[in-house]
Amino acid sequence: MKLLASSALLASLAGWALLVLTFVNLLSGSLDTRTCGTECVKQYYLGATGLGVAALLAAFLALFPSNSRKLGGFSLLVAFPLVAITIALFVIGNYGHLLH
């Protein structure tokens, strides 16, 4: 089960990298001057979300055997904020207009 926890950690780190790329492209200026358009940002976001959910599931499953509890817990701590941020981005992006 250490392989499951290690793969969860790697997937969550890759998801964090994609999330950073999402933020860099969203904050890099107006849409006309960006090198990465809407589809590119969408792919980064969906990749980060998918890797985060997979890492969260794998880290949760790695917690059950007692031999990899520490690594599974650490993987869970790395993957959970990734999923929480991507869910928050989705909610803000789709329902933020209701606040006005």
Residue frames as a rotation matrix with the C-alpha (Angstrom) as fourth column:
MET 1
0.557 0.831 0.000 0.00
0.831 -0.557 0.000 0.00
0.000 0.000 -1.000 0.00
LYS 2
0.014 -0.612 -0.790 3.01
0.338 -0.741 0.580 2.31
-0.941 -0.275 0.196 0.13
LEU 3
-0.814 -0.259 0.519 2.82
0.559 -0.107 0.822 2.38
-0.157 0.960 0.232 -3.66
LEU 4
0.101 0.942 0.321 -0.76
0.909 -0.219 0.356 3.65
0.405 0.255 -0.878 -3.44
ALA 5
0.664 0.105 -0.740 0.20
0.554 -0.734 0.393 6.40
-0.502 -0.671 -0.546 -1.01
SER 6
-0.385 -0.884 -0.267 3.25
0.341 -0.405 0.848 7.35
-0.858 0.235 0.457 -3.06
SER 7
-0.669 0.200 0.716 1.24
0.721 -0.056 0.690 7.51
0.178 0.978 -0.107 -6.26
ALA 8
0.501 0.856 -0.128 -1.36
0.855 -0.467 0.226 9.64
0.134 -0.223 -0.966 -4.47
LEU 9
0.325 -0.475 -0.818 1.38
0.370 -0.732 0.572 12.04
-0.870 -0.488 -0.062 -3.43
LEU 10
-0.746 -0.634 0.203 2.78
0.400 -0.182 0.898 12.21
-0.533 0.751 0.389 -6.97
ALA 11
-0.283 0.728 0.624 -0.67
0.886 -0.051 0.460 12.74
0.367 0.684 -0.631 -8.46
SER 12
0.673 0.550 -0.494 -1.45
0.710 -0.667 0.225 15.52
-0.206 -0.502 -0.840 -6.02
LEU 13
-0.096 -0.783 -0.615 1.88
0.276 -0.614 0.739 17.24
-0.956 -0.098 0.275 -6.74
ALA 14
-0.820 -0.120 0.560 1.16
0.567 -0.037 0.823 17.05
-0.078 0.992 0.098 -10.48
GLY 15
0.184 0.966 0.179 -2.31
0.932 -0.229 0.281 18.45
0.313 0.115 -0.943 -9.78
TRP 16
0.479 -0.097 -0.872 -0.78
0.503 -0.784 0.364 21.33
-0.719 -0.614 -0.327 -7.83
ALA 17
-0.647 -0.760 -0.068 1.52
0.329 -0.359 0.873 22.06
-0.688 0.542 0.482 -10.78
LEU 18
-0.552 0.527 0.646 -1.47
0.751 -0.023 0.660 22.20
0.363 0.849 -0.383 -13.12
LEU 19
0.522 0.760 -0.388 -3.34
0.853 -0.471 0.225 24.42
-0.012 -0.448 -0.894 -10.67
VAL 20
-0.004 -0.620 -0.784 -0.39
0.343 -0.737 0.582 26.82
-0.939 -0.267 0.216 -10.55
LEU 21
-0.881 -0.289 0.374 -0.39
0.427 -0.144 0.893 26.88
-0.204 0.947 0.250 -14.37
THR 22
0.001 0.961 0.277 -4.11
0.940 -0.096 0.328 27.65
0.342 0.260 -0.903 -14.26
PHE 23
0.604 0.223 -0.765 -3.58
0.615 -0.741 0.269 30.61
-0.508 -0.633 -0.585 -11.94
VAL 24
-0.435 -0.836 -0.334 -0.58
0.322 -0.491 0.810 31.89
-0.841 0.245 0.483 -13.91
ASN 25
-0.811 0.140 0.567 -2.60
0.565 -0.062 0.823 31.90
0.151 0.988 -0.029 -17.11
LEU 26
0.276 0.960 -0.039 -5.69
0.925 -0.254 0.281 33.39
0.260 -0.113 -0.959 -15.50
LEU 27
0.680 -0.039 -0.732 -3.68
0.438 -0.779 0.448 36.22
-0.588 -0.625 -0.513 -13.98
SER 28
-0.290 -0.925 0.245 -1.40
0.743 -0.056 0.667 36.89
-0.603 0.375 0.704 -16.94
GLY 29
-0.879 -0.029 -0.476 -3.38
-0.180 -0.904 0.388 39.76
-0.441 0.426 0.790 -18.42
SER 30
0.012 0.938 -0.347 -6.30
-0.808 -0.195 -0.556 40.19
-0.589 0.287 0.755 -20.74
LEU 31
0.437 0.270 0.858 -7.58
0.084 0.937 -0.338 37.30
-0.895 0.220 0.387 -22.81
ASP 32
0.995 -0.020 -0.093 -6.30
-0.096 -0.188 -0.978 38.83
0.002 0.982 -0.189 -26.05
THR 33
0.357 -0.934 0.022 -2.68
-0.851 -0.335 -0.405 38.96
0.386 0.126 -0.914 -24.87
ARG 34
0.345 -0.203 0.916 -2.52
-0.620 0.683 0.385 35.52
-0.705 -0.701 0.109 -23.26
THR 35
-0.554 -0.563 -0.613 -0.50
-0.827 0.453 0.332 32.76
0.091 0.692 -0.716 -24.86
CYS 36
-0.945 0.312 -0.103 -2.90
0.324 0.935 -0.142 30.23
0.052 -0.168 -0.984 -23.38
GLY 37
-0.604 0.772 0.199 -6.56
-0.482 -0.553 0.680 30.76
0.635 0.314 0.706 -24.28
THR 38
0.045 0.764 0.643 -9.76
-0.998 0.014 0.054 29.61
0.032 -0.645 0.764 -22.67
GLU 39
0.800 0.272 -0.534 -9.46
-0.344 0.938 -0.038 25.98
0.491 0.214 0.844 -23.80
CYS 40
-0.119 -0.940 -0.321 -5.92
0.050 0.317 -0.947 25.75
0.992 -0.129 0.009 -22.49
VAL 41
-0.651 -0.063 0.756 -6.91
-0.688 -0.371 -0.624 27.09
0.319 -0.927 0.198 -19.07
LYS 42
0.434 0.887 0.160 -9.90
-0.896 0.405 0.185 24.73
0.099 -0.223 0.970 -19.05
GLN 43
0.578 -0.279 -0.767 -7.61
-0.050 0.926 -0.375 21.76
0.815 0.255 0.521 -19.71
TYR 44
-0.587 -0.797 0.142 -5.25
-0.142 -0.071 -0.987 22.80
0.797 -0.600 -0.071 -16.91
TYR 45
-0.375 0.524 0.765 -8.18
-0.923 -0.287 -0.256 23.18
0.086 -0.802 0.592 -14.53
LEU 46
0.690 0.695 -0.202 -9.80
-0.686 0.717 0.123 19.88
0.230 0.054 0.972 -15.43
GLY 47
0.216 -0.713 -0.667 -6.44
0.046 0.690 -0.722 18.11
0.975 0.126 0.182 -15.21
ALA 48
-0.733 -0.475 0.486 -5.81
-0.401 -0.275 -0.874 19.56
0.549 -0.836 0.011 -11.76
THR 49
0.016 0.836 0.548 -9.30
-0.999 0.031 -0.017 18.58
-0.031 -0.548 0.836 -10.62
GLY 50
0.739 0.280 -0.612 -9.01
-0.419 0.903 -0.093 15.04
0.527 0.325 0.785 -11.98
LEU 51
-0.155 -0.881 -0.448 -5.58
0.108 0.435 -0.894 14.46
0.982 -0.187 0.028 -10.49
GLY 52
-0.659 -0.066 0.749 -6.71
-0.658 -0.434 -0.616 15.95
0.365 -0.899 0.243 -7.18
VAL 53
0.387 0.877 0.284 -9.77
-0.922 0.357 0.151 13.72
0.031 -0.320 0.947 -6.92
ALA 54
0.646 -0.214 -0.732 -7.77
-0.090 0.932 -0.352 10.63
0.758 0.294 0.583 -7.90
ALA 55
-0.464 -0.886 0.011 -5.05
-0.045 0.012 -0.999 11.52
0.884 -0.464 -0.045 -5.38
LEU 56
-0.371 0.412 0.832 -7.61
-0.912 -0.329 -0.244 12.14
0.173 -0.849 0.498 -2.65
LEU 57
0.724 0.674 -0.149 -9.24
-0.654 0.739 0.161 8.78
0.218 -0.019 0.976 -3.27
ALA 58
0.377 -0.667 -0.642 -5.89
0.140 0.727 -0.673 6.95
0.916 0.164 0.367 -3.39
ALA 59
-0.627 -0.631 0.457 -4.68
-0.327 -0.320 -0.889 8.68
0.707 -0.707 -0.006 -0.22
PHE 60
0.047 0.736 0.675 -7.90
-0.997 -0.006 0.077 7.82
0.061 -0.677 0.734 1.57
LEU 61
0.857 0.266 -0.441 -7.57
-0.309 0.951 -0.027 4.18
0.412 0.159 0.897 0.53
ALA 62
0.013 -0.948 -0.319 -3.93
0.091 0.319 -0.944 4.14
0.996 -0.017 0.090 1.64
LEU 63
-0.257 -0.081 0.963 -4.92
-0.839 -0.475 -0.264 5.11
0.479 -0.876 0.054 5.18
PHE 64
0.686 0.720 0.105 -6.58
-0.671 0.571 0.473 1.79
0.280 -0.395 0.875 5.95
PRO 65
0.611 -0.515 -0.601 -3.56
0.486 0.844 -0.228 -0.53
0.625 -0.153 0.766 6.05
SER 66
0.950 -0.159 -0.269 -1.49
0.179 -0.428 0.886 0.23
-0.256 -0.889 -0.379 9.12
ASN 67
0.203 -0.969 0.137 1.89
0.844 0.245 0.477 0.02
-0.496 0.019 0.868 7.37
SER 68
-0.583 -0.433 0.688 1.50
0.749 -0.614 0.248 3.21
0.315 0.660 0.682 5.32
ARG 69
0.398 0.827 -0.396 -0.60
0.917 -0.375 0.137 5.37
-0.035 -0.418 -0.908 7.62
LYS 70
0.034 -0.447 -0.894 1.93
0.371 -0.825 0.426 8.24
-0.928 -0.347 0.138 7.82
LEU 71
-0.911 -0.410 0.036 2.51
0.164 -0.281 0.946 8.47
-0.378 0.868 0.323 4.08
GLY 72
-0.403 0.851 0.336 -1.20
0.830 0.185 0.525 8.09
0.385 0.491 -0.782 3.39
GLY 73
0.408 0.527 -0.745 -2.02
0.818 -0.573 0.043 10.83
-0.405 -0.628 -0.665 5.87
PHE 74
-0.360 -0.618 -0.699 0.56
0.144 -0.777 0.613 13.15
-0.922 0.120 0.368 4.33
SER 75
-0.919 0.073 0.386 -0.79
0.391 0.060 0.919 12.41
0.044 0.996 -0.084 0.84
LEU 76
0.044 0.998 -0.055 -4.27
0.980 -0.032 0.197 13.19
0.195 -0.063 -0.979 2.11
LEU 77
0.285 -0.002 -0.959 -3.08
0.536 -0.829 0.161 16.50
-0.795 -0.560 -0.235 3.54
VAL 78
-0.742 -0.586 -0.325 -1.53
0.023 -0.507 0.862 17.42
-0.670 0.632 0.390 0.18
ALA 79
-0.834 0.421 0.356 -4.48
0.493 0.278 0.825 16.29
0.248 0.863 -0.440 -1.95
PHE 80
-0.054 0.920 -0.389 -7.37
0.973 -0.039 -0.228 17.72
-0.225 -0.391 -0.893 0.09
PRO 81
-0.063 0.052 -0.997 -6.53
0.136 -0.989 -0.060 21.43
-0.989 -0.139 0.055 -0.34
LEU 82
-0.947 -0.298 -0.123 -6.06
-0.096 -0.103 0.990 20.85
-0.307 0.949 0.069 -4.08
VAL 83
-0.575 0.805 0.146 -9.57
0.742 0.438 0.507 19.49
0.344 0.400 -0.849 -4.40
ALA 84
0.098 0.617 -0.780 -10.98
0.836 -0.477 -0.272 22.19
-0.540 -0.626 -0.563 -2.11
ILE 85
-0.447 -0.330 -0.832 -9.40
-0.081 -0.911 0.405 24.96
-0.891 0.249 0.380 -4.20
THR 86
-0.995 0.092 0.029 -10.65
0.040 0.123 0.992 23.52
0.088 0.988 -0.126 -7.50
ILE 87
-0.248 0.959 -0.139 -14.16
0.953 0.268 0.141 23.18
0.173 -0.097 -0.980 -6.07
ALA 88
0.041 0.212 -0.976 -13.99
0.531 -0.832 -0.159 26.76
-0.846 -0.512 -0.147 -4.77
LEU 89
-0.820 -0.373 -0.434 -12.89
-0.168 -0.568 0.806 27.96
-0.547 0.734 0.403 -8.23
PHE 90
-0.790 0.582 0.192 -15.83
0.502 0.436 0.747 26.15
0.351 0.686 -0.637 -9.79
VAL 91
0.049 0.854 -0.518 -18.34
0.986 -0.124 -0.113 27.61
-0.161 -0.505 -0.848 -7.33
ILE 92
-0.134 -0.161 -0.978 -16.95
0.231 -0.965 0.127 31.14
-0.964 -0.209 0.166 -7.59
GLY 93
-0.939 -0.309 -0.153 -16.75
-0.081 -0.236 0.968 30.95
-0.335 0.921 0.197 -11.38
ASN 94
-0.707 0.700 0.099 -20.28
0.492 0.387 0.780 29.68
0.508 0.600 -0.618 -11.82
TYR 95
0.282 0.893 -0.350 -22.15
0.881 -0.096 0.463 31.33
0.380 -0.439 -0.814 -8.97
GLY 96
-0.564 -0.601 -0.567 -20.08
0.777 -0.619 -0.117 34.46
-0.280 -0.506 0.816 -8.25
HIS 97
-0.811 0.296 0.504 -22.45
0.127 -0.753 0.646 36.60
0.571 0.587 0.573 -10.30
LEU 98
0.169 0.931 -0.325 -25.19
0.596 0.166 0.786 35.92
0.785 -0.326 -0.526 -7.76
LEU 99
-0.144 -0.317 -0.938 -23.34
0.972 -0.225 -0.073 37.98
-0.187 -0.922 0.340 -5.16
HIS 100
-0.945 -0.272 0.185 -23.86
0.312 -0.917 0.249 41.26
0.101 0.293 0.951 -7.02
